[in-house]
Amino acid sequence: MSDNPLENMDTNYENADSMAQNESENDALANEESNALAEQPIEELHKLKAELDEAKDKYVRLVAEFENVKRRNAREREELRLTAGKDILQSLLGVLDDCERAEKQVENAKDIEALREGISLVFNKLRNVLQQKGLRRMESINQPFNPDMHEAITEIPAPSADMEGKIIDETEPGYYLNDKLIRHAKVVVGK
């Protein structure tokens, strides 16, 4: 440094200018970096918003599709409930026709054997139609009593020791529909 204060002042001004210039350059670099950094989160924000919108759209569509499926299933269930017995009832219409014809014959019948035979044919036709639809009668007599399948109406003394706990008589038969119990047999059990 020189002894001249004016010279020192010029140098100090030059240094200050240089420092100010460096600071402004640093500020410019910092601004460029912050702008670049600021643009990056904005781009990510737009990207995330687009992904969110897409996910929201998929969710709304999925919920709408689910509601449509629920409505369709409810409609199909109701339709099935209303027409579930249609097939069986159509099969029984022929038996009903035969019953009506037999009823007319009963009014004018003079030959009891012919009447008995006609009624037997109607009942056989009914049994066959029901068997074709999966109905099967339960065999209960002489079988051990099973509370899951039988309903005991009463107990009577067993005619022999081997009939104790077994079914002696049946007041109403039990039935299976396609191997599923649909009516318990009402039975008399030996004790």
PyMOL commands that set and color helices and strands:
alter all, ss='L'
color gray80, all
select helices_A, chain A and resi 5-83+86-108+112-132+161-163
alter helices_A, ss='H'
color red, helices_A
select strands_A, chain A and resi 135-137+150-156+167-172+175-177+180-183+185-190
alter strands_A, ss='S'
color yellow, strands_A
deselect
rebuild
show_as cartoon
